[in-house]
Amino acid sequence: MGRRPFPLRLYAVAANMLAPVAYGRVRAKLREHGTDPVRIRERLGHPTKDRPDGRLIWFHAASVGESLSVLRLISHMGQTHDDWNFLITSGTATSGKILSDRLPDRCVHQFAPLDSRAAVQRFLAHWKPDLAVFVESEFWPQMLCLTHARGVPMALINARLSDRSVRGWQRFGATARHLLGVFSLIHCQDRRTEANLRHLGMAHAKAGRNLKSLSGPLPVDQEKLHAMQEAIAGRPLWLASSTHPGEDDIMLEAHRALLEDHPDLLLVLVPRHPERAEAIAGLAKAGGLRITQRSAGEMPEDGTEVYLADTLGETGLWYALCPITCLCGSFVPVGGHNPYEPAQAGSALLHGPLHANFADTYAELHEAGASTQVEGAAALAAAVDRFLRDAAALAQARQAISGFSKGQEDALDALALDLSALVDPV
């Protein structure tokens, strides 16, 4: 690849010097979330598990969503290659906790090494991956360059690069081409990213299905689902999923309007970040709504109007329970969240207008009549009201989104074959 561009050399010096400070910060954050102290040293590249014999395929993802998106792909590759093993790395305590219960066979999780030469080299020397697969936009320069320097085949999957990011990359064109040039395969989650990467000189970038559409339904604890169904006792309900600040007010305002005509209606509200639960509970109570809270061990009661589902790892339960979902992160400039999760559960989908992160997907959903875009509390209340009054319309919406979800399967085989070819070229 030639000599590293000056910005990368400068970055390497700074990253190596600041590694102790960076480690202090991540160590404090992991401790705060109750991470096993032994595992915290994984961030310095110290392994806590032995490397298995045979082929090892390494997947690196940033956090929860990216990590979960590759689990089905790992399972699929593991079924095809029963002598392969898999390693998945991520950086957050939450991702580590959630992955611990969902890892496929012959797959282990480690926290990713910090982007310092010592940590990355220590990591690579132990794990010796036969293929390194990076998910979405995890461009840690030393991790990429040092992995490539060891001769490891590398792939970037579900790549996402916004127009704004491209404008930033263009100011450092040689640096961008050097970093992105380590990837033999670049699979993009949408046509916009393909165009942006090709504009940066990556002629082999190719758009495919968003990996999150191939991840399969979220897990559902059937005992918990049955308990919730007994608790609500046939009451109508709808779900506000993955709310951010500024969206809880919209959800609660819509719900208050709906209660005027549907007095037994229940709203299940799932904040994107459970630590905001107390603030959300305060908003609900200030608006005169009766609320119970899952993290307190409470179940919905006859008088409950809002059920605050402020726990981690139960999103699949709420999608399975609720026939109507308003997917948030789309009423404030967050960019939207993964619509495939409610789709795979067959929950009728409503959302706001700010969904740039899934623009292609929502265009397909709209074309298939599988989602409804609303703007503001009044429009949201009207859309939920229509589904509550018209059982046929609700059934049609649920059938449309289930059909859309089932149409995504073929791409999994194609991506698995492409990755396998990097390990064992034909």
C-alpha positions as CSV (number, residue, x, y, z in Angstrom):
1,M,0.0,0.0,0.0
2,G,3.0,2.3,0.2
3,R,4.0,4.8,2.8
4,R,1.2,5.9,5.1
5,P,0.0,9.5,4.5
6,F,1.2,12.1,6.9
7,P,-2.2,12.4,8.8
8,L,-2.2,8.7,9.5
9,R,1.4,8.9,10.8
10,L,0.5,11.8,13.0
11,Y,-2.6,10.1,14.3
12,A,-0.5,7.0,15.2
13,V,1.9,9.0,17.2
14,A,-0.9,10.8,19.1
15,A,-2.9,7.6,19.6
16,N,0.0,5.7,21.0
17,M,0.9,8.6,23.4
18,L,-2.6,9.0,24.6
19,A,-3.4,5.3,25.0
20,P,-3.0,5.4,28.8
21,V,-5.5,8.3,29.1
22,A,-7.9,6.6,26.7
23,Y,-7.6,3.3,28.7
24,G,-8.4,5.2,31.9
25,R,-11.6,6.5,30.5
26,V,-12.9,3.2,29.0
27,R,-11.9,1.3,32.1
28,A,-13.9,3.7,34.3
29,K,-16.9,3.4,31.9
30,L,-16.8,-0.4,31.9
31,R,-16.5,-0.5,35.7
32,E,-19.5,1.8,36.0
33,H,-21.5,-0.8,34.0
34,G,-20.4,-3.7,36.2
35,T,-18.0,-5.3,33.7
36,D,-15.9,-8.1,35.1
37,P,-12.5,-6.5,36.0
38,V,-10.6,-9.3,34.3
39,R,-12.3,-8.6,31.0
40,I,-11.5,-4.9,31.1
41,R,-7.9,-5.7,30.1
42,E,-9.2,-7.0,26.8
43,R,-9.3,-3.3,25.8
44,L,-5.5,-3.4,26.0
45,G,-5.4,-6.5,23.7
46,H,-5.0,-9.0,26.6
47,P,-7.2,-12.1,25.7
48,T,-9.3,-13.8,28.3
49,K,-10.0,-16.8,26.1
50,D,-7.8,-19.2,24.2
51,R,-7.7,-19.1,20.4
52,P,-9.4,-22.2,19.0
53,D,-7.7,-24.4,16.5
54,G,-8.4,-24.0,12.8
55,R,-9.9,-21.1,10.9
56,L,-10.9,-18.0,12.9
57,I,-13.1,-15.4,11.4
58,W,-13.1,-12.1,13.2
59,F,-16.0,-9.7,13.1
60,H,-15.6,-6.2,14.6
61,A,-18.6,-4.0,15.3
62,A,-19.0,-0.8,17.2
63,S,-21.9,-1.4,19.6
64,V,-25.2,-3.3,20.1
65,G,-27.0,-2.8,16.8
66,E,-24.0,-3.5,14.7
67,S,-23.0,-6.5,16.8
68,L,-26.5,-8.1,16.7
69,S,-26.7,-7.5,12.9
70,V,-24.0,-10.0,12.2
71,L,-25.1,-12.9,14.5
72,R,-27.3,-14.5,11.9
73,L,-24.5,-14.2,9.3
74,I,-22.1,-15.9,11.7
75,S,-24.6,-18.7,12.4
76,H,-25.1,-19.2,8.6
77,M,-21.3,-19.3,7.9
78,G,-20.9,-21.7,10.9
79,Q,-23.4,-24.1,9.5
80,T,-21.7,-24.1,6.1
81,H,-18.2,-24.4,7.6
82,D,-18.4,-26.6,10.6
83,D,-14.7,-26.4,11.2
84,W,-14.6,-22.6,11.4
85,N,-14.6,-20.6,14.6
86,F,-15.7,-17.0,15.1
87,L,-14.7,-14.0,17.2
88,I,-16.8,-10.9,17.6
89,T,-15.4,-7.7,19.1
90,S,-17.2,-4.5,20.3
91,G,-16.4,-1.6,22.5
92,T,-19.3,-1.1,24.9
93,A,-20.4,-2.8,28.1
94,T,-24.0,-3.0,26.9
95,S,-23.0,-4.9,23.7
96,G,-20.9,-7.3,25.8
97,K,-23.9,-8.0,28.1
98,I,-26.4,-8.6,25.3
99,L,-24.1,-10.7,23.2
100,S,-23.2,-13.0,26.0
101,D,-26.7,-14.5,25.8
102,R,-27.0,-14.6,22.0
103,L,-23.6,-15.8,20.6
104,P,-23.9,-18.6,18.0
105,D,-22.0,-21.9,18.3
106,R,-18.2,-21.7,18.2
107,C,-18.3,-17.9,18.6
108,V,-16.7,-15.9,21.4
109,H,-16.9,-12.2,22.3
110,Q,-14.0,-10.0,23.4
111,F,-13.8,-6.2,23.9
112,A,-12.0,-4.6,21.0
113,P,-8.4,-3.4,21.7
114,L,-7.8,0.3,21.9
115,D,-6.4,1.8,18.7
116,S,-2.8,1.8,19.9
117,R,0.0,-0.1,18.3
118,A,0.7,-2.2,21.4
119,A,-2.9,-3.1,22.1
120,V,-3.7,-4.0,18.4
121,Q,-0.5,-6.0,17.9
122,R,-1.1,-7.9,21.2
123,F,-4.6,-8.7,20.0
124,L,-3.6,-9.8,16.5
125,A,-0.7,-11.9,17.8
126,H,-3.0,-14.0,20.0
127,W,-6.1,-14.4,17.7
128,K,-4.3,-14.7,14.3
129,P,-7.6,-14.2,12.3
130,D,-7.9,-15.8,8.9
131,L,-10.4,-13.0,7.9
132,A,-11.3,-9.7,9.4
133,V,-14.8,-8.3,8.8
134,F,-15.5,-4.8,9.9
135,V,-19.1,-3.7,10.2
136,E,-20.6,-0.3,9.1
137,S,-18.1,2.5,9.7
138,E,-15.6,1.2,12.2
139,F,-12.5,2.9,10.7
140,W,-9.9,2.8,13.5
141,P,-6.7,3.6,11.5
142,Q,-4.1,1.5,13.4
143,M,-6.5,-1.5,13.7
144,L,-7.0,-1.4,9.9
145,C,-3.4,-0.8,8.9
146,L,-1.8,-3.3,11.3
147,T,-4.4,-6.0,10.4
148,H,-3.7,-5.5,6.7
149,A,0.1,-5.5,7.4
150,R,-0.2,-9.0,8.7
151,G,-1.7,-10.2,5.4
152,V,-5.1,-10.8,6.8
153,P,-7.9,-10.6,4.1
154,M,-10.3,-7.8,5.1
155,A,-13.9,-7.0,4.3
156,L,-16.2,-4.0,5.1
157,I,-19.8,-5.0,5.3
158,N,-23.0,-3.0,5.7
159,A,-20.9,0.1,5.0
160,R,-22.6,3.4,5.7
161,L,-21.1,6.7,4.7
162,S,-23.3,9.8,4.7
163,D,-22.9,12.7,2.3
164,R,-21.5,14.8,5.2
165,S,-18.9,12.2,6.1
166,V,-17.8,12.0,2.4
167,R,-17.2,15.7,2.4
168,G,-15.0,15.3,5.4
169,W,-13.1,12.4,3.8
170,Q,-12.6,14.3,0.5
171,R,-10.4,16.9,2.4
172,F,-8.1,14.0,3.1
173,G,-8.4,12.0,-0.1
174,A,-5.1,10.1,0.1
175,T,-5.8,9.2,3.7
176,A,-9.2,7.9,2.8
177,R,-8.0,5.8,-0.1
178,H,-5.2,4.4,2.0
179,L,-7.5,3.3,4.8
180,L,-10.4,2.1,2.6
181,G,-7.9,0.4,0.3
182,V,-7.3,-2.4,2.9
183,F,-10.6,-3.9,2.1
184,S,-10.8,-6.6,-0.6
185,L,-14.6,-6.6,-0.3
186,I,-16.9,-3.6,0.4
187,H,-20.6,-4.4,0.9
188,C,-22.7,-1.2,1.2
189,Q,-26.1,-1.1,2.9
190,D,-27.5,1.4,0.4
191,R,-26.9,2.9,-3.0
192,R,-25.9,6.3,-1.5
193,T,-23.0,4.7,0.3
194,E,-21.9,2.8,-2.8
195,A,-21.9,6.1,-4.8
196,N,-20.0,7.9,-2.1
197,L,-17.3,5.2,-1.7
198,R,-16.9,5.0,-5.5
199,H,-16.5,8.7,-5.5
200,L,-13.6,8.3,-3.1
201,G,-12.0,5.8,-5.4
202,M,-13.3,2.5,-4.2
203,A,-14.5,1.1,-7.5
204,H,-15.2,-2.3,-5.9
205,A,-17.8,-0.9,-3.5
206,K,-21.1,-2.6,-4.1
207,A,-24.6,-2.0,-2.7
208,G,-26.5,-4.9,-1.2
209,R,-29.2,-5.6,1.4
210,N,-28.9,-3.8,4.7
211,L,-27.4,-6.5,7.0
212,K,-30.0,-5.6,9.6
213,S,-32.7,-6.9,7.3
214,L,-31.0,-10.4,7.4
215,S,-30.5,-10.7,11.2
216,G,-33.8,-12.6,11.8
217,P,-36.4,-11.8,14.5
218,L,-35.3,-10.6,17.9
219,P,-35.4,-13.2,20.6
220,V,-38.6,-13.4,22.7
221,D,-38.9,-15.0,26.1
222,Q,-42.2,-16.9,25.7
223,E,-42.9,-17.1,29.4
224,K,-42.5,-13.3,29.7
225,L,-44.7,-12.8,26.7
226,H,-47.5,-15.0,28.1
227,A,-47.2,-13.1,31.4
228,M,-47.6,-9.8,29.7
229,Q,-50.6,-11.0,27.6
230,E,-52.3,-12.1,30.8
231,A,-51.5,-8.8,32.5
232,I,-53.0,-6.7,29.7
233,A,-56.0,-9.0,29.4
234,G,-56.9,-8.2,25.9
235,R,-56.6,-4.4,26.2
236,P,-55.7,-2.5,23.0
237,L,-52.1,-1.3,23.0
238,W,-49.4,0.3,20.9
239,L,-45.7,0.6,21.2
240,A,-43.3,3.6,21.0
241,S,-39.9,2.1,20.4
242,S,-36.4,3.5,20.9
243,T,-37.4,7.1,21.9
244,H,-34.9,9.9,22.2
245,P,-35.2,13.2,24.0
246,G,-37.8,15.3,22.3
247,E,-39.8,12.3,21.2
248,D,-41.2,11.1,24.5
249,D,-43.3,14.3,24.6
250,I,-44.7,13.5,21.2
251,M,-45.6,9.9,22.1
252,L,-47.2,11.0,25.4
253,E,-49.2,13.8,23.7
254,A,-50.5,11.4,21.1
255,H,-51.4,8.9,23.8
256,R,-53.4,11.5,25.8
257,A,-55.4,12.3,22.7
258,L,-56.1,8.7,21.9
259,L,-57.3,8.0,25.5
260,E,-60.2,10.3,24.9
261,D,-61.8,7.8,22.5
262,H,-60.0,4.7,23.7
263,P,-59.9,5.0,27.5
264,D,-58.5,1.5,28.0
265,L,-55.6,1.9,25.6
266,L,-52.1,1.1,26.8
267,L,-48.9,2.7,25.6
268,V,-45.7,0.6,25.9
269,L,-42.9,3.2,25.8
270,V,-39.3,1.9,25.3
271,P,-36.6,4.5,25.6
272,R,-33.5,4.0,23.5
273,H,-31.4,4.7,26.6
274,P,-33.0,3.2,29.8
275,E,-31.1,5.7,32.0
276,R,-33.6,8.3,30.9
277,A,-36.4,6.4,32.5
278,E,-36.9,8.7,35.5
279,A,-37.1,11.8,33.3
280,I,-39.7,10.1,31.1
281,A,-41.7,9.0,34.1
282,G,-41.7,12.6,35.3
283,L,-43.0,13.8,31.9
284,A,-45.8,11.2,32.0
285,K,-46.9,12.0,35.5
286,A,-46.8,15.8,34.8
287,G,-49.2,15.1,32.0
288,G,-51.6,13.3,34.2
289,L,-50.8,9.8,32.9
290,R,-50.7,6.8,35.2
291,I,-47.5,4.9,34.7
292,T,-45.9,1.7,35.8
293,Q,-42.2,0.9,35.3
294,R,-40.7,-2.4,34.3
295,S,-37.3,-1.9,35.9
296,A,-39.1,-1.6,39.2
297,G,-40.6,-5.1,38.7
298,E,-44.1,-3.7,38.0
299,M,-46.6,-5.2,35.5
300,P,-49.4,-3.2,33.7
301,E,-52.4,-2.9,35.9
302,D,-56.0,-2.0,35.0
303,G,-55.4,1.7,35.6
304,T,-52.0,1.8,33.9
305,E,-52.0,4.1,30.9
306,V,-48.2,4.1,30.1
307,Y,-46.0,1.1,30.7
308,L,-42.4,2.3,30.8
309,A,-40.3,-0.6,29.5
310,D,-36.9,0.6,30.7
311,T,-34.9,-2.6,30.5
312,L,-32.3,-3.9,28.1
313,G,-32.6,-7.0,25.9
314,E,-36.4,-7.2,25.8
315,T,-37.2,-5.3,22.6
316,G,-38.2,-8.5,20.8
317,L,-40.8,-9.1,23.6
318,W,-42.4,-5.7,22.9
319,Y,-42.5,-6.1,19.2
320,A,-44.1,-9.6,19.6
321,L,-46.7,-8.1,22.1
322,C,-47.7,-5.0,20.3
323,P,-49.6,-5.0,17.0
324,I,-48.8,-1.4,16.3
325,T,-45.3,0.2,16.5
326,C,-44.1,3.7,16.2
327,L,-40.4,3.5,15.6
328,C,-38.6,6.5,17.0
329,G,-35.3,8.2,16.3
330,S,-37.2,9.6,13.4
331,F,-39.0,12.6,14.9
332,V,-35.7,14.2,16.0
333,P,-32.5,14.4,13.9
334,V,-31.1,11.0,14.9
335,G,-31.5,9.4,11.5
336,G,-34.0,6.6,12.3
337,H,-33.6,3.1,13.7
338,N,-33.8,-0.4,12.3
339,P,-37.2,-1.0,10.8
340,Y,-36.5,-4.7,10.1
341,E,-37.0,-5.6,13.8
342,P,-40.7,-4.7,14.0
343,A,-41.1,-5.9,10.4
344,Q,-39.8,-9.4,11.4
345,A,-42.3,-9.4,14.2
346,G,-45.2,-8.4,11.9
347,S,-46.0,-5.2,13.9
348,A,-47.7,-2.5,11.8
349,L,-45.1,0.3,11.4
350,L,-45.4,4.1,11.9
351,H,-42.5,6.4,11.9
352,G,-41.4,10.1,11.7
353,P,-39.9,11.9,8.7
354,L,-36.2,11.9,9.8
355,H,-34.9,8.5,8.7
356,A,-31.8,9.3,6.6
357,N,-29.9,6.3,8.0
358,F,-32.5,3.9,6.4
359,A,-33.6,6.1,3.5
360,D,-33.5,3.3,0.9
361,T,-35.2,0.8,3.2
362,Y,-38.1,3.2,4.0
363,A,-38.5,4.0,0.3
364,E,-39.0,0.3,-0.3
365,L,-41.3,0.0,2.7
366,H,-43.5,2.9,1.5
367,E,-43.6,1.4,-2.0
368,A,-44.8,-1.9,-0.6
369,G,-47.4,-0.2,1.6
370,A,-45.7,-1.6,4.6
371,S,-45.1,1.6,6.7
372,T,-46.8,5.0,7.4
373,Q,-44.9,8.2,7.9
374,V,-46.4,10.8,10.3
375,E,-45.3,14.2,11.5
376,G,-46.1,15.2,15.0
377,A,-48.4,14.1,17.7
378,A,-51.7,14.8,16.0
379,A,-50.8,12.8,12.9
380,L,-49.5,10.0,15.0
381,A,-52.6,9.8,17.1
382,A,-54.7,9.8,13.9
383,A,-52.7,6.9,12.4
384,V,-52.9,4.8,15.6
385,D,-56.7,5.6,15.9
386,R,-57.3,4.4,12.4
387,F,-55.7,1.0,13.2
388,L,-57.6,0.8,16.4
389,R,-60.9,1.4,14.7
390,D,-60.3,-0.6,11.5
391,A,-59.2,-4.2,12.1
392,A,-59.0,-4.9,8.4
393,A,-56.6,-2.0,7.9
394,L,-54.4,-3.2,10.7
395,A,-54.4,-6.7,9.4
396,Q,-53.4,-5.5,5.9
397,A,-50.6,-3.3,7.3
398,R,-49.2,-6.3,9.4
399,Q,-49.4,-8.6,6.4
400,A,-47.6,-6.1,4.2
401,I,-44.7,-5.6,6.5
402,S,-44.4,-9.4,7.2
403,G,-44.3,-9.9,3.4
404,F,-41.6,-7.3,3.1
405,S,-39.5,-8.9,5.8
406,K,-39.7,-12.4,4.2
407,G,-38.4,-11.0,0.9
408,Q,-35.0,-10.3,2.2
409,E,-33.6,-13.8,2.7
410,D,-31.6,-14.5,-0.5
411,A,-29.0,-11.9,0.2
412,L,-27.7,-13.8,3.2
413,D,-26.4,-16.6,1.1
414,A,-24.7,-14.3,-1.4
415,L,-22.9,-12.3,1.3
416,A,-21.8,-15.5,3.2
417,L,-20.4,-16.9,-0.1
418,D,-18.5,-13.6,-0.8
419,L,-16.9,-13.6,2.6
420,S,-16.0,-17.3,2.5
421,A,-14.3,-16.8,-0.9
422,L,-11.8,-14.4,0.9
423,V,-10.8,-17.2,3.3
424,D,-10.7,-20.0,0.7
425,P,-10.3,-18.5,-2.8
426,V,-11.6,-20.7,-5.6
